[in-house]
Amino acid sequence: MSRSASYPSLEDRVVFVTGGGRGIGASIVEHLCVQRARVAFVDIQREPSAAPVETIRARKLPAPVFLPCMIHPGITRLTRMFRSPSRG
């Protein structure tokens, strides 16, 4: 990844990313680490989520913290709450 933009305001900022183990989420985690943000991310899949951590660490960047977590049930409850006619 080439460093095409610099955002000094992100340095040492704490950032939390959901779904950071693969795809777009992993790219977001990596880009934030390039900016030297302090990143933590969650993902349901443990093994694939180890890859971005190791890649970032190998580049001598601040490594993100990975926490295995499934947030889907919480999202489902939240969606139901907003759809409820009695939410008033």
C-alpha positions in Angstrom: 0.0 0.0 0.0 1.4 3.4 -1.0 1.1 6.2 1.4 -0.8 8.8 -0.7 -2.3 10.9 2.0 -1.2 11.9 5.5 -3.7 12.7 8.3 -1.6 13.9 11.3 -4.8 14.3 13.3 -5.3 10.5 13.4 -1.9 9.9 15.1 -2.5 8.4 18.6 -6.3 8.6 18.2 -8.2 5.6 19.4 -10.3 4.0 16.6 -12.7 1.0 16.9 -13.5 -0.9 13.7 -16.2 -3.6 13.4 -15.6 -6.3 10.8 -11.9 -5.5 10.5 -10.6 -8.9 9.8 -11.2 -9.1 6.1 -12.0 -7.1 3.0 -12.9 -3.4 3.3 -12.7 -3.6 7.1 -9.1 -5.0 7.0 -8.2 -2.3 4.6 -9.6 0.4 6.9 -7.6 -1.1 9.8 -4.4 -1.1 7.8 -4.9 2.5 6.5 -5.6 3.7 10.1 -2.4 2.0 11.3 -0.4 3.7 8.5 -1.7 7.0 10.0 -0.4 5.8 13.4 -3.8 5.6 15.0 -4.3 3.3 17.9 -6.7 0.7 16.4 -8.8 -2.0 17.9 -11.1 -4.2 15.8 -13.6 -6.9 16.2 -14.6 -9.7 13.8 -16.4 -13.0 14.2 -13.7 -15.0 12.4 -10.5 -15.5 14.4 -8.1 -17.1 11.8 -8.6 -14.6 9.0 -8.4 -11.7 11.5 -4.9 -12.7 12.5 -3.6 -11.9 9.0 -4.0 -8.1 9.0 -2.4 -7.9 12.4 0.6 -9.9 11.3 0.9 -7.9 8.0 0.8 -4.6 9.9 3.3 -5.8 12.5 5.7 -6.9 9.7 5.6 -3.4 8.3 6.8 -2.1 11.6 3.6 -0.1 12.1 1.6 0.1 15.4 -0.2 -3.3 15.5 -4.0 -3.2 16.0 -5.7 -5.1 18.8 -8.0 -7.8 17.6 -11.0 -9.0 19.8 -13.1 -11.9 18.5 -16.7 -10.8 18.8 -20.1 -11.4 17.2 -22.1 -8.3 17.3 -24.9 -9.6 15.1 -27.4 -10.4 17.9 -27.1 -6.9 19.3 -27.8 -5.5 15.9 -30.8 -7.7 15.5 -32.2 -6.5 18.9 -31.5 -2.9 18.0 -33.3 -3.3 14.6 -36.3 -4.9 16.4 -36.5 -2.0 18.9 -36.6 0.6 16.1 -39.3 -1.3 14.2 -41.5 -1.7 17.3 -44.6 0.5 17.3 -44.4 0.9 21.1 -41.0 2.5 21.0 -42.6 5.9 21.6 
